[in-house]
Amino acid sequence: MRRIRIDQTVIVLAILVVVIIVGAVLVAAVGRSLFSPGNIRDILTGMSVLGLVAIGQTLVILGASLDLSVAYVISLASLIGATIMNGNPASILWAVAATLLVCAGIGLANGLIVTVLKVNGFIATLGVGLVLQGVLNTNFQGSAGSVPWDFQLIGATGIGPVPVSTIVMIALAVVVWLLLDRTRTGAHLFAVGGDAEIARLSGVRTRPPLIAAHVLCSVFAGLAGLLLASRLGVGSPTVGQQGGYALLSIAAVVLGGTLLLGGRGSVWGTIGGVAIFAVVDNVMSVMQVNPFLKDVVRGVVIVAAVAVYSRRAIVRRRARFGPGGTRTGGDTAAQAAAPAMAAATQALDAEASASDADRAAKEDLR
């Protein structure tokens, strides 16, 4: 009987639907509606910052790496942007460009440390994050800069119940989806994440895709920092760490079905994971659940999801050849072809022996 394979993203979206239904019932039990315009706006607003960070994190995890420096990049980006703007609308473009350029440089450093120096991504980005934390603690004792009202509109306005920041996040997710599914860089990133050695033997240059993933991850963290600055009106040296975006973004990516070992996953699964977190947080906020219990619920959701995905991965990674292998009819075909292959080998050996004998005879005549 032929098995029906269900795409991982479909499973994540199905889980999201279940979470929404359960959440709607729980919220209705306290006399509120999960689908009120205010609630929908809160959920979408909660998705935008974490969504931006998680999209970038998806890229590095697909390449079998990690980025723990994103929280510090977010804080640094909010400070650089707010300080350069300094309340002047004319400086917005220059501030955004300079901030993203600095973030790209941090991502480039992460990528080079991981690929050239062969330092594990966990350790490399943790070290870079600690360096950034030292810079932040040394140079900033509190909030700094001022964001002009024109830039604050990005974090404060929306089209109906949909915030502009969420629209921007979805648009960038489409761009990343096209990058992964329609470009050579995306295909190489999947190959490197699946098995870097096999990718190298297949002619893939393993360093560029992973460096590009780290650069984009830091740029997305920078965008999240600018978005937070637009909401706060100032830059903050702790806004990234307080939000816990490093671990939450990794959790959202894993919750979205992307393998932590790399090589398999999708950006839409990540968006689904972010949406699950946002709905769960909103439901618990409406029900006025103890904030410490929120972390417990998040942890249970993450562990349960990873346990399910790990089980699926083990089941699906059966032997390709041999009894029970995934290659249908492979053993039978190989056994049937064995006599012909042996005869062909003997013929080639006989032809080589005859050629050697003929060459030896010619040398004797000389």
Phi and psi in degrees as a GROMACS rama.xvg file:
@    title "Ramachandran Plot"
@    xaxis  label "Phi"
@    yaxis  label "Psi"
@TYPE xy
-73.9373  132.352  ARG-2
-80.8723  143.679  ARG-3
-95.6792  117.624  ILE-4
-89.0756  127.446  ARG-5
-105.006  128.92  ILE-6
-62.3564  142.87  ASP-7
-59.7487  -38.0591  GLN-8
-63.4383  -36.7466  THR-9
-63.8179  -39.6597  VAL-10
-63.2037  -43.7229  ILE-11
-62.0534  -44.2189  VAL-12
-65.7025  -34.9453  LEU-13
-65.0221  -41.5437  ALA-14
-62.19  -39.1435  ILE-15
-61.6366  -41.9456  LEU-16
-62.3015  -42.4481  VAL-17
-62.463  -43.306  VAL-18
-61.6506  -41.2883  VAL-19
-63.9746  -43.1533  ILE-20
-63.8137  -48.0124  ILE-21
-62.7089  -42.465  VAL-22
-62.6636  -40.4423  GLY-23
-62.8769  -38.9395  ALA-24
-66.3336  -44.3875  VAL-25
-64.9371  -41.9462  LEU-26
-67.4465  -37.6729  VAL-27
-64.3385  -29.3085  ALA-28
-65.7318  -23.321  ALA-29
-103.154  15.9635  VAL-30
80.1887  21.1557  GLY-31
-120.997  170.016  ARG-32
-119.719  127.61  SER-33
-68.0757  -23.8531  LEU-34
-100.502  17.7328  PHE-35
-69.1823  151.231  SER-36
-54.6745  -37.8187  PRO-37
-65.4959  -42.2729  GLY-38
-66.4563  -43.5411  ASN-39
-60.5539  -41.3292  ILE-40
-65.3425  -39.5537  ARG-41
-63.1964  -42.413  ASP-42
-63.332  -46.0004  ILE-43
-67.7073  -36.2613  LEU-44
-64.6872  -40.977  THR-45
-65.1588  -25.323  GLY-46
-77.3948  -30.1949  MET-47
-65.2323  -50.3342  SER-48
-67.2103  -51.5109  VAL-49
-62.0626  -35.1459  LEU-50
-61.7961  -43.6063  GLY-51
-60.7081  -46.0367  LEU-52
-65.9711  -40.3957  VAL-53
-69.066  -32.7904  ALA-54
-61.5157  -46.0999  ILE-55
-64.774  -39.8934  GLY-56
-64.3337  -32.12  GLN-57
-59.1826  -40.5877  THR-58
-63.0745  -45.7611  LEU-59
-72.6825  -32.7917  VAL-60
-70.5124  -35.6186  ILE-61
-60.8253  -28.9494  LEU-62
-89.524  13.8925  GLY-63
66.2072  35.5531  ALA-64
-129.825  -173.758  SER-65
-143.856  162.9  LEU-66
-137.31  102.94  ASP-67
-93.1323  0.651431  LEU-68
-90.3664  -1.7156  SER-69
-61.5334  -35.8931  VAL-70
-61.9674  -40.6832  ALA-71
-74.5232  -33.5609  TYR-72
-63.8227  -39.1384  VAL-73
-60.5559  -48.3667  ILE-74
-61.7349  -45.8713  SER-75
-62.7022  -40.3654  LEU-76
-64.0083  -40.7852  ALA-77
-63.8515  -37.6954  SER-78
-71.6015  -44.597  LEU-79
-62.0113  -46.5818  ILE-80
-62.6049  -48.5532  GLY-81
-67.4618  -35.9421  ALA-82
-69.0522  -43.4395  THR-83
-69.0387  -40.195  ILE-84
-63.7482  -49.2842  MET-85
48.3594  39.3924  ASN-86
79.8332  2.55684  GLY-87
-102.033  113.881  ASN-88
-59.7116  -28.235  PRO-89
-68.6272  -16.5061  ALA-90
-95.3828  4.48909  SER-91
-61.8176  -51.0182  ILE-92
-62.0892  -44.4944  LEU-93
-62.9981  -39.9613  TRP-94
-66.4354  -42.8728  ALA-95
-64.6655  -44.4048  VAL-96
-62.7579  -45.37  ALA-97
-65.2853  -40.7542  ALA-98
-62.8781  -46.9912  THR-99
-68.1502  -30.8682  LEU-100
-66.5574  -43.9061  LEU-101
-62.7891  -42.7558  VAL-102
-62.8405  -40.9189  CYS-103
-61.9097  -37.8314  ALA-104
-63.2681  -39.9318  GLY-105
-64.5222  -42.5729  ILE-106
-63.9567  -37.3581  GLY-107
-63.1116  -41.4424  LEU-108
-62.53  -43.2716  ALA-109
-58.9139  -46.4604  ASN-110
-63.6181  -41.2086  GLY-111
-68.8141  -38.1348  LEU-112
-63.8245  -40.0432  ILE-113
-72.1945  -42.5126  VAL-114
-90.599  -39.1209  THR-115
-87.2201  -47.702  VAL-116
-83.9379  -6.38315  LEU-117
59.3578  36.6905  LYS-118
-90.0609  137.075  VAL-119
-55.87  139.028  ASN-120
-57.7733  -36.0781  GLY-121
-59.9354  -49.6239  PHE-122
-71.3415  -42.836  ILE-123
-60.8957  -49.3821  ALA-124
-74.1499  -28.829  THR-125
-64.6227  -42.4554  LEU-126
-64.1582  -45.0458  GLY-127
-62.6645  -37.9443  VAL-128
-62.8081  -39.8819  GLY-129
-67.063  -36.4902  LEU-130
-60.7937  -45.7436  VAL-131
-63.7184  -38.0828  LEU-132
-62.2652  -40.1847  GLN-133
-62.6946  -41.6021  GLY-134
-62.5688  -43.4965  VAL-135
-64.9182  -44.6674  LEU-136
-67.5973  -31.2909  ASN-137
-76.0572  -38.345  THR-138
-101.838  -16.1358  ASN-139
-133.249  123.451  PHE-140
-100.248  -5.45439  GLN-141
-172.978  -166.152  GLY-142
-63.0223  152.846  SER-143
-147.195  158.876  ALA-144
76.1918  -179.512  GLY-145
-151.601  129.678  SER-146
-96.5253  124.45  VAL-147
-65.0643  156.631  PRO-148
-59.1564  -35.9749  TRP-149
-57.4559  -38.2281  ASP-150
-80.9434  -28.8445  PHE-151
-66.9147  -21.7918  GLN-152
-61.5633  -27.6587  LEU-153
-61.6021  -38.645  ILE-154
-92.1544  -7.18879  GLY-155
-113.592  -13.6441  ALA-156
-114  171.254  THR-157
-163.442  174.892  GLY-158
-105.597  104.356  ILE-159
65.8912  -133.595  GLY-160
-84.3232  0.271597  PRO-161
-97.0003  115.151  VAL-162
-66.4273  150.515  PRO-163
-59.7588  -37.5947  VAL-164
-61.8688  -35.3202  SER-165
-69.6575  -38.9593  THR-166
-62.4063  -42.5532  ILE-167
-62.4033  -42.1739  VAL-168
-63.0017  -43.3104  MET-169
-65.4398  -40.6725  ILE-170
-61.5119  -41.528  ALA-171
-69.6461  -31.3276  LEU-172
-64.1248  -37.8928  ALA-173
-63.1989  -41.6389  VAL-174
-61.6146  -44.287  VAL-175
-66.7599  -37.9364  VAL-176
-60.2155  -43.6879  TRP-177
-63.3301  -39.2824  LEU-178
-60.391  -43.3397  LEU-179
-76.1404  -34.9056  LEU-180
-99.5712  -15.8648  ASP-181
-123.917  0.656423  ARG-182
-123.348  159.333  THR-183
-67.1668  -35.7444  ARG-184
-60.0674  -42.1501  THR-185
-64.1337  -43.8108  GLY-186
-62.9244  -40.5624  ALA-187
-66.8813  -34.2756  HIS-188
-64.6028  -42.309  LEU-189
-61.2617  -42.0352  PHE-190
-65.4054  -43.433  ALA-191
-65.2906  -40.475  VAL-192
-68.3403  -34.0366  GLY-193
-67.8478  -50.5021  GLY-194
-164.627  105.824  ASP-195
-63.1962  -36.2794  ALA-196
-69.581  -43.5636  GLU-197
-64.792  -38.929  ILE-198
-61.5133  -41.3027  ALA-199
-64.7449  -44.1378  ARG-200
-65.8481  -22.627  LEU-201
-85.8408  1.40157  SER-202
96.2717  8.13555  GLY-203
-85.8057  131.842  VAL-204
-78.3556  112.249  ARG-205
-78.738  -23.0947  THR-206
-75.5665  -49.0344  ARG-207
-55.1174  -45.1665  PRO-208
-63.0494  -37.4813  PRO-209
-72.8571  -36.8205  LEU-210
-63.7092  -43.7676  ILE-211
-61.4308  -38.4805  ALA-212
-62.8589  -42.3901  ALA-213
-67.8121  -39.3935  HIS-214
-61.9816  -47.2511  VAL-215
-64.5046  -37.1271  LEU-216
-60.5254  -44.5459  CYS-217
-68.5459  -36.0066  SER-218
-63.8418  -41.8409  VAL-219
-64.9247  -38.1929  PHE-220
-63.5172  -37.5522  ALA-221
-62.9916  -40.816  GLY-222
-62.231  -39.5381  LEU-223
-63.5461  -39.2476  ALA-224
-63.9314  -41.2465  GLY-225
-64.695  -38.5523  LEU-226
-64.0089  -42.2989  LEU-227
-65.0055  -37.6102  LEU-228
-63.2636  -37.0875  ALA-229
-66.6945  -30.7433  SER-230
-78.7773  -39.198  ARG-231
-81.2393  -26.6974  LEU-232
85.2403  -6.93679  GLY-233
-144.467  170.449  VAL-234
-92.5386  146.079  GLY-235
-131.162  134.715  SER-236
-77.2707  -5.22614  PRO-237
-125.668  5.28196  THR-238
-63.9362  -33.4112  VAL-239
-73.6759  -43.6962  GLY-240
-67.8949  -39.4953  GLN-241
-64.6228  -32.2245  GLN-242
-77.0341  -13.3801  GLY-243
62.6763  34.6885  GLY-244
-69.4587  -24.9352  TYR-245
-63.7311  -55.4545  ALA-246
-74.0427  -36.0928  LEU-247
-64.1526  -38.3085  LEU-248
-67.0869  -39.6333  SER-249
-64.3487  -41.749  ILE-250
-62.8453  -40.566  ALA-251
-64.4548  -39.2723  ALA-252
-64.4636  -45.6988  VAL-253
-66.9709  -40.7546  VAL-254
-61.1846  -28.9616  LEU-255
-80.8428  4.07319  GLY-256
96.1369  1.22338  GLY-257
-77.6607  132.507  THR-258
-68.1249  131.51  LEU-259
-65.7312  -22.3753  LEU-260
-83.8232  -4.54156  LEU-261
90.709  167.415  GLY-262
91.8041  -13.8272  GLY-263
-150.558  134.097  ARG-264
154.047  -179.032  GLY-265
-153.099  155.52  SER-266
-71.5505  -30.2475  VAL-267
-71.7238  -31.7838  TRP-268
-62.7773  -39.7319  GLY-269
-62.521  -43.858  THR-270
-60.817  -38.6291  ILE-271
-62.297  -42.3284  GLY-272
-62.704  -41.4255  GLY-273
-63.1449  -41.5623  VAL-274
-64.6561  -38.3511  ALA-275
-60.9859  -46.1695  ILE-276
-58.9402  -44.712  PHE-277
-64.4216  -41.8628  ALA-278
-66.3114  -45.6517  VAL-279
-60.4415  -44.4199  VAL-280
-62.0893  -42.4894  ASP-281
-64.7398  -43.0689  ASN-282
-61.0933  -44.0835  VAL-283
-68.4333  -32.7458  MET-284
-67.1059  -43.9805  SER-285
-62.4164  -37.7265  VAL-286
-84.5135  1.79147  MET-287
55.173  47.8725  GLN-288
-75.592  146.21  VAL-289
-53.5747  130.452  ASN-290
-55.8466  -33.4832  PRO-291
-68.9892  -32.0763  PHE-292
-68.8762  -26.7696  LEU-293
-59.669  -44.1271  LYS-294
-64.0246  -36.6486  ASP-295
-62.4125  -45.9515  VAL-296
-63.71  -43.7836  VAL-297
-57.7277  -45.3111  ARG-298
-61.7339  -42.1818  GLY-299
-63.7297  -42.5005  VAL-300
-61.9573  -44.237  VAL-301
-64.23  -47.8438  ILE-302
-63.2025  -42.5224  VAL-303
-63.3662  -43.1194  ALA-304
-65.4814  -45.1066  ALA-305
-65.2187  -36.0758  VAL-306
-62.6028  -42.6647  ALA-307
-64.3794  -46.1233  VAL-308
-65.5623  -38.1476  TYR-309
-64.1019  -40.1706  SER-310
-62.8761  -42.9707  ARG-311
-63.3402  -38.4746  ARG-312
-65.315  -40.2152  ALA-313
-65.8409  -42.5068  ILE-314
-64.9183  -39.2214  VAL-315
-77.7392  -19.512  ARG-316
-91.4325  54.1171  ARG-317
-77.0627  164.587  ARG-318
-60.9965  140.458  ALA-319
-77.5614  -33.5537  ARG-320
-116.811  166.161  PHE-321
87.4546  -176.09  GLY-322
-59.6201  129.505  PRO-323
78.9781  6.3516  GLY-324
-69.6933  163.645  GLY-325
-83.4183  -10.673  THR-326
-88.6728  102.975  ARG-327
-64.8542  124.084  THR-328
73.8765  7.23308  GLY-329
-63.9367  -43.4435  GLY-330
-65.1093  -44.7736  ASP-331
-62.1145  -43.8525  THR-332
-64.4584  -40.1934  ALA-333
-66.1548  -41.333  ALA-334
-65.2022  -38.3675  GLN-335
-67.3652  -32.7699  ALA-336
-86.0228  -8.87182  ALA-337
-60.0024  -48.2024  ALA-338
-59.4538  -42.2309  PRO-339
-64.3379  -39.7523  ALA-340
-66.6061  -37.7721  MET-341
-65.2692  -42.0511  ALA-342
-63.8497  -40.6629  ALA-343
-64.3092  -38.6615  ALA-344
-64.5845  -42.7041  THR-345
-63.2373  -39.9311  GLN-346
-63.9354  -41.3074  ALA-347
-65.4125  -40.1208  LEU-348
-63.972  -42.1595  ASP-349
-63.776  -41.3499  ALA-350
-64.3769  -39.0256  GLU-351
-66.94  -39.2689  ALA-352
-64.2417  -42.8747  SER-353
-62.7889  -38.8824  ALA-354
-65.2601  -40.5455  SER-355
-64.9855  -41.9133  ASP-356
-63.8255  -39.7879  ALA-357
-65.9916  -40.4133  ASP-358
-65.2682  -37.7128  ARG-359
-67.2788  -38.7171  ALA-360
-64.1678  -41.2972  ALA-361
-64.0587  -38.1778  LYS-362
-67.0724  -36.1901  GLU-363
-64.2823  -39.7425  ASP-364
-64.9507  -33.3602  LEU-365
